[in-house]
Amino acid sequence: MNQKKQTFNVLFWIRKGRTNEKMSPLSCRVTISGQRYEIPTKLHLRSESWSAVAQKSLGKTANDKEVNRYIEDLKITIEDTIAKIRQKSYPLNIENFKLMFQTQDNEFSTISTLFDYHEIMEKKNLRTSTFIGYHVTKKHLLNFIRIKYHVSDYDLAAVDKAFVYEFYAYLQGYRREGDTVCAVNGALKHIQRFKKVMNVALQNEWISRNPVCLLNAKKTKVERGFLSEKELKSLEEVPLPANLSIVRDVFIFAVYTGLSYVDIGNLTNENINVGIDKSLWLSYYRQKTDIHAILPLLQPAVNILKRYEAYHEGKRNNHIFPVPLNQVMNRYLKKVAKQAGVDKNITFHMARHTFATTITLSHGIPIETVSKMLGHTSIKTTQIYAKILDTKVMDDMAALKEMYARKESQESPSNKAANE
């Protein structure tokens, strides 16, 4: 199928019906593939001096010369704008042109307008979850500005170190109104997004420095929760109603594959293949990192897979599991845990942690292999899981310690005397 040819045109004209002391206003229109954007010029000239064919004034007055200089300068600005759009590999459409053109006059000089600019220009490069994250950060910033400064928006040039530190404190509960506060790591995630958006302003020279870089704060270490074999067995065996059984199936499948919530939601029959050992393998690209992950399916995962019709031939490209919203999933998982007598705050991501620890590392699977199956970009990420296996070491060494204790007891003088 032939794609529709993209067209681009610039037209200058005078509005003869709108005169001011026999002078008509000059207008400019940019048209891209049929969509128009008019640029006001604030210039006037006599209609008899204007040549629509030459696209300039033929008059000899100082005003005519000023008009012609303006037209040439504006043409250059328009061409530069088009070049910037192409350089950044953005779609050439009237919306992107308008945004890029407006930046020539620094119209994106407030926090709200800067986030709007970033949102539109980077939308095609951002995952949906990341896109939503930036929207939430913007909402927090505007709420902070409303509470702190009693205004609806804030000038970028006025953002300083004090602003950044107070916003960071606000995220964690300082002067916050009726909203859930962020933990340190959650607050720093919003700061990270704010910093990236402010870097866009810095790169465009709308600000001379990025004050968000001045924040000195570190993430707190978070223990990666996971299920023990006993807890996992309790979850697998507890009788459940149909709605909770589906949630359990999806969660347990993730436990035996290491899939994240978003990746298990994207799973289709195309991701299930017969491997070199003639058994079923899972092959997919992680949405978070676009890293290819591949692993053989363990029998518990195969058993779950076979219970869902979308797996069978004839229903290609259907999502395998009916995955509810993440919040609903986590709420139902807490009900499942309660029914199973598992006293842990279970979230879906705990399945991935359990795969890394209880299912693989604790059974001697090399960390390099686990890292590849999880689709990690760095083995350092996988090493986080290895650090929390002290309980496994303790359990494994308990029998050995007991053996040496018995041996020492048997070799003690009192025991020898008794045997004699």
For each residue, the residues with C-beta under 8 A, 3 or more apart:
1:
2:
3:
4: 33
5:
6: 32 33 92
7: 31 32 33 34
8: 30 31 32 33 82 92
9: 30 31 32
10: 28 29 30 31 75 78
11: 28 29 31 55
12: 26 27 28 29 55 56 71
13: 26 27 29 50 52
14: 24 25 26 27 45 47 50
15: 18 24 25 27
16: 19 24 47
17:
18: 15 24 25
19: 16 22 23 24 47
20: 23 24 25 44
21:
22: 19 46
23: 19 20 44 45 46
24: 14 15 16 18 19 20 44 45 46 47 50
25: 14 15 18 20 41 42 43 44
26: 12 13 14 41 43 44 45 67 70 71
27: 12 13 14 15 38 39 40 41
28: 10 11 12 38 39 41 74
29: 10 11 12 13 36 37 38 39
30: 8 9 10 36 37 38 39 78 94 97 101
31: 7 8 9 10 11 34 35 36 37 94
32: 6 7 8 9 35 37 92 93 94 97
33: 4 6 7 8 93 94
34: 7 31
35: 31 32 93 94
36: 29 30 31 94
37: 29 30 31 32 94 97 98 101
38: 27 28 29 30
39: 27 28 29 30 74 101
40: 27
41: 25 26 27 28 70 74
42: 25
43: 25 26 66 67 70
44: 20 23 24 25 26 63
45: 14 23 24 26 49 50 57 59 63 64 67
46: 22 23 24 49 50 59
47: 14 16 19 24 50
48:
49: 45 46 57 58 59 61 64
50: 13 14 24 45 46 47 57 58
51: 54 55 56 57 58
52: 13 55
53:
54: 51 58
55: 11 12 51 52 71
56: 12 51 67 68 71
57: 45 49 50 51 64 67 68
58: 49 50 51 54 64
59: 45 46 49 63 64
60: 64 65
61: 49 64 65
62: 65 66
63: 44 45 59 66 67
64: 45 49 57 58 59 60 61 67 68
65: 60 61 62 68 69
66: 43 62 63 69 70
67: 26 43 45 56 57 63 64 70 71
68: 56 57 64 65 71 72
69: 65 66 72 73
70: 26 41 43 66 67 73 74
71: 12 26 55 56 67 68 74 75
72: 68 69 75 76
73: 69 70 76 77
74: 28 39 41 70 71 77 78
75: 10 71 72 78 79
76: 72 73 79 80
77: 73 74 80 81 101 104
78: 10 30 74 75 81 82 101
79: 75 76 82 83
80: 76 77 83 84
81: 77 78 84 85 97 100 101 104
82: 8 78 79 85 86 92 97
83: 79 80 86 87
84: 80 81 87 88 100
85: 81 82 88 90 91 92 96 97 100
86: 82 83 89 90 92
87: 83 84
88: 84 85 121
89: 86
90: 85 86 96 100 121 124
91: 85 96 124
92: 6 8 32 82 85 86 96 97
93: 32 33 35 96 97
94: 30 31 32 33 35 36 37 97 98
95: 98 99 120
96: 85 90 91 92 93 99 100 120 121
97: 30 32 37 81 82 85 92 93 94 100 101
98: 37 94 95 101 102
99: 95 96 102 103 117 120 121
100: 81 84 85 90 96 97 103
101: 30 37 39 77 78 81 97 98 104
102: 98 99 105 107 108
103: 99 100 106 107 108 117 204 206
104: 77 81 101
105: 102
106: 103 109 206
107: 102 103 113
108: 102 103 113 114 116 117 201 204 206
109: 106 113 114 155 156 157 206
110: 113 114 153 154 155 156
111: 114 115 138 141 142 145 153 154 156 159
112: 115 116 138 142 152 153
113: 107 108 109 110 116 117 153
114: 108 109 110 111 117 118 156 197 198 200 201 206
115: 111 112 118 119 134 137 138 141 197
116: 108 112 113 119 120
117: 99 103 108 113 114 120 121 200
118: 114 115 121 122 134 196 197 200
119: 115 116 122 123 131 134 135
120: 95 96 99 116 117 123
121: 88 90 96 99 117 118 200
122: 118 119 125 126
123: 119 120 126 131
124: 90 91
125: 122
126: 122 123 130 131 134
127: 130 131 287 288
128: 131 132
129: 132 133 262 287
130: 126 127 133 134
131: 119 123 126 127 128 134 135
132: 128 129 135 136
133: 129 130 136 137 189 193
134: 115 118 119 126 130 131 137 138 193 197
135: 119 131 132 138 139
136: 132 133 139 140 190
137: 115 133 134 140 141 190 193 194 197
138: 111 112 115 134 135 141 142
139: 135 136 142 143
140: 136 137 143 144 167 170 171 190
141: 111 115 137 138 144 145 154 167 194
142: 111 112 138 139 145 146 152 153
143: 139 140 146 147 177 179
144: 140 141 147 148 166 167 170 171
145: 111 141 142 148 149 151 152 153 154
146: 142 143 149 150 151 152
147: 143 144 150 170 175 176 177
148: 144 145 166 170 175
149: 145 146 154
150: 146 147
151: 145 146 154
152: 112 142 145 146
153: 110 111 112 113 142 145
154: 110 111 141 145 149 151 158 159 163
155: 109 110 158 159
156: 109 110 111 114 159 198 201 206 207
157: 109 207
158: 154 155 163
159: 111 154 155 156 163 164 198 207 211 212
160: 163 164 211
161: 164 165 211 214 215
162: 165 166
163: 154 158 159 160 166 167 211
164: 159 160 161 167 168 191 194 211 212 214 215
165: 161 162 168 169 215
166: 144 148 162 163 169 170 174
167: 140 141 144 163 164 170 171 191 194
168: 164 165 171 172 187 188 191 215 217
169: 165 166 172 173 174 175
170: 140 144 147 148 166 167 173 174 175 176
171: 140 144 167 168 176 181 182 186 187 190 191
172: 168 169 181 182 183 184 187
173: 169 170 176 181
174: 166 169 170
175: 147 148 169 170
176: 147 170 171 173 179 181
177: 143 147
178:
179: 143 176
180:
181: 171 172 173 176
182: 171 172 186 187 190
183: 172 186 187 220
184: 172 187 188 217 219 220
185: 188 189 219 220 222
186: 171 182 183 189 190
187: 168 171 172 182 183 184 190 191
188: 168 184 185 191 192 217 219
189: 133 185 186 192 193
190: 136 137 140 171 182 186 187 193 194
191: 164 167 168 171 187 188 194 195 212 215 217
192: 188 189 195 196
193: 133 134 137 189 190 196 197
194: 137 141 164 167 190 191 197 198 212
195: 191 192 198 199 210 212 213
196: 118 192 193 199 200
197: 114 115 118 134 137 193 194 200 201
198: 114 156 159 194 195 201 202 207 210 211 212
199: 195 196 202 203 210
200: 114 117 118 121 196 197 203 204
201: 108 114 156 197 198 204 206 207 210
202: 198 199 205 206 207 208 209 210
203: 199 200
204: 103 108 200 201
205: 202 208
206: 103 106 108 109 114 156 201 202
207: 156 157 159 198 201 202 210
208: 202 205
209: 202 213
210: 195 198 199 201 202 207 213
211: 159 160 161 163 164 198 214
212: 159 164 191 194 195 198 215
213: 195 209 210
214: 161 164 211
215: 161 164 165 168 191 212
216:
217: 168 184 188 191
218:
219: 184 185 188
220: 183 184 185
221:
222: 185
223: 388
224: 353 357 384 385 388
225: 344 345 347 350 353
226: 350 353 354 356 357 358 385 388
227: 231 232 235 255 342 344 346 350 354 358
228: 231 232 358
229: 232 233 358
230: 233 234
231: 227 228 234 235 340 342 344
232: 227 228 229 235 236 252 255 354 358
233: 229 230 236 237
234: 230 231 237 238 340 341 342
235: 227 231 232 238 248 251 252 336 337 340 342
236: 232 233 248 252 300
237: 233 234 340
238: 234 235 336 339 340 341
239:
240: 244 245 248 336 339
241: 244 245
242: 245 246
243: 246 247 332
244: 240 241 247 248 332 335 336 339
245: 240 241 242 248 249
246: 242 243 249 250 321 322
247: 243 244 250 251 324 329 332 333 336
248: 235 236 240 244 245 251 252 336
249: 245 246 252 253 304 307 308 321
250: 246 247 253 254 264 321 323 329
251: 235 247 248 254 255 329 333 336 348 351
252: 232 235 236 248 249 255 256 300 304 351
253: 249 250 256 257 259 264 301 304 305 321
254: 250 251 257 258 259 260 261 264 348 351 352 355
255: 227 232 251 252 351 354 355 359
256: 252 253 297 298 300 301 304 355 359
257: 253 254 264 282 295 297 298 301 355
258: 254 293 295 351 352 355 356 359 360 373 374
259: 253 254 263 264 267 282 284 351 352
260: 254 263 264 286 287 288 349 352
261: 254 264 265 323 326 329 348 349
262: 129 265 266 287 288
263: 259 260 266 267 284 286 287
264: 250 253 254 257 259 260 261 267 321 323
265: 261 262 319 321 323
266: 262 263 284 287 319
267: 259 263 264 271 284 319 320 321
268: 271 310 316 317 318 319 320
269: 272 310 311 315 316 317 318 320
270: 316 317
271: 267 268 282 283 284
272: 269 280 281 282 297 305 311 320
273: 280 281 283
274: 278 279 280 281
275: 278 279 280 281 296
276:
277: 296
278: 274 275
279: 274 275 296 297
280: 272 273 274 275 296 297 302 305
281: 272 273 274 275 294 295 296 297
282: 257 259 271 272 293 294 295 296 297 301
283: 271 273 292 293 294
284: 259 263 266 267 271 292 293 294
285: 290 291 292 293 375
286: 260 263 289 290 291 293 375
287: 127 129 260 262 263 266 290
288: 127 260 262
289: 286 375 376 377
290: 285 286 287
291: 285 286 375 376 377
292: 283 284 285 375
293: 258 282 283 284 285 286 372 373 374 375
294: 281 282 283 284 372 373
295: 257 258 281 282 373
296: 275 277 279 280 281 282
297: 256 257 272 279 280 281 282 301 302 305
298: 256 257 301 302 359
299: 302 303
300: 236 252 256 303 304
301: 253 256 257 282 297 298 304 305
302: 280 297 298 299 305 306
303: 299 300 306 307
304: 249 252 253 256 300 301 307 308
305: 253 272 280 297 301 302 308 311 320
306: 302 303 311
307: 249 303 304
308: 249 304 305 311 320 321
309: 312 315
310: 268 269 315 318 319 320 321
311: 269 272 305 306 308 315 320
312: 309 315
313: 316
314:
315: 269 309 310 311 312 318
316: 268 269 270 313
317: 268 269 270
318: 268 269 310 315
319: 265 266 267 268 310 322 323
320: 267 268 269 272 305 308 310 311
321: 246 249 250 253 264 265 267 308 310
322: 246 319
323: 250 261 264 265 319 329
324: 247 328 329 332
325: 328 329
326: 261 329 330 348
327: 330 331
328: 324 325 331 332
329: 247 250 251 261 323 324 325 326 332 333 348
330: 326 327 333 334 346 347 348
331: 327 328 334 335
332: 243 244 247 324 328 329 335 336
333: 247 251 329 330 336 337 346 347 348
334: 330 331 337 338 345 346
335: 244 331 332 338 339
336: 235 238 240 244 247 248 251 332 333 339 340 346
337: 235 333 334 340 342 343 344 346
338: 334 335 341 342
339: 238 240 244 335 336
340: 231 234 235 237 238 336 337
341: 234 238 338
342: 227 231 234 235 337 338 346
343: 337
344: 225 227 231 337 350
345: 225 334
346: 227 330 333 334 336 337 342 350
347: 225 330 333 350
348: 251 254 261 326 329 330 333 351
349: 260 261 352 353
350: 225 226 227 344 346 347 353 354
351: 251 252 254 255 258 259 348 354 355
352: 254 258 259 260 349 355 356 374
353: 224 225 226 349 350 356 357 385
354: 226 227 232 255 350 351 357 358 359
355: 254 255 256 257 258 351 352 358 359 360 374
356: 226 258 352 353 359 360 361 370 374 382 385
357: 224 226 353 354 360 361 362 385 388 389 392
358: 226 227 228 229 232 354 355 362
359: 255 256 258 298 354 355 356 362 363
360: 258 355 356 357 363 365 369 370 373
361: 356 357 364 365 367 370 385 386 389
362: 357 358 359 389 392
363: 359 360
364: 361
365: 360 361 369 370
366: 369 370
367: 361 370 371 379 382 383 386
368: 371 372 379
369: 360 365 366 372 373
370: 356 360 361 365 366 367 373 374 382 385
371: 367 368 374 376 378 379 381 382
372: 293 294 368 369 375 376
373: 258 293 294 295 360 369 370
374: 258 293 352 355 356 370 371 381 382
375: 285 286 289 291 292 293 372
376: 289 291 371 372 379 381 382
377: 289 291 381
378: 371 381 382
379: 367 368 371 376 382 383
380: 383 384
381: 371 374 376 377 378 384
382: 356 367 370 371 374 376 378 379 385 386
383: 367 379 380 386 387
384: 224 380 381 387 388
385: 224 226 353 356 357 361 370 382 388 389
386: 361 367 382 383 389
387: 383 384
388: 223 224 226 357 384 385
389: 357 361 362 385 386 392 393
390: 393 394
391: 394 395
392: 357 362 389 395 396
393: 389 390 396 397
394: 390 391 397 398
395: 391 392 398
396: 392 393 399 400
397: 393 394 400 401
398: 394 395 401 402
399: 396 402 403
400: 396 397 403 404
401: 397 398 404 405
402: 398 399 405 406
403: 399 400 406 407
404: 400 401 407 408
405: 401 402 408 409
406: 402 403 409 410
407: 403 404 410 411
408: 404 405 411 412
409: 405 406 412 415
410: 406 407 415
411: 407 408 415 416
412: 408 409 415 416
413: 416 417
414: 417 418
415: 409 410 411 412 418 419
416: 411 412 413 419 420
417: 413 414 420
418: 414 415
419: 415 416
420: 416 417
